[in-house]
Amino acid sequence: MASTSPEPSTAAAVAEADCSVQIRRLEATDHEKGFVALLSQLSACPDLTASEFAACFADLAALGDDHVILVAEDPASPERRILATGCLFVERKFLRGGGKVGHVEDVVVDAAARGRGLGIRVVRRLVEIAKEAGCYKVILDCTPELRAYYAKCGFVEKGVQMAIYF
């Protein structure tokens, strides 16, 4: 699922994006920096205790470069809150000679930080990581309202999404 609010996505907006904010991989200490609360702005996400977060973090970290979660953080900010996040899952396939597909998921920018180009920076970095990993394509699902936003990030509409939820 994608961000619930598009941000400026022109080249100028990205160039003017808040450069003090760093895009980095999720760390175990990000639980205290509001990571789970940020995800709840995207979808239902019950709070996790510190030990539950640590266990989930360890499980995902064990997947190595096949599951990358990036966050945007302003290290100069006294709160050191996580302002944006996005995830890349690399699927290995038999198709295309054992090719790989990158799936971008869980992109969200904190409501108070939207309009600063953080979402586009996270998505572009995830796409770079997928390319570096040898993925032959990167895909994502989004709401119809966000099609234009992701098109400005380089994505093209392809096919129809279907789902079964449990």
ABEGO torsion letter per residue (X at the ends): XBBABBBBABAAAAAABBAABBBBBBBAAAAAAGAAAAAAAABBBBBBBAAAAAAAAAAAAAAEAABBBBBBBBAABAAGBBABBBBBBBBBBABGGGBBBBBBBGBBBBAAABGAGAAAAAAAAAAAAAAAAGBABBBBBBBAAAAAAAAAAGBBBBEBBBBBBX
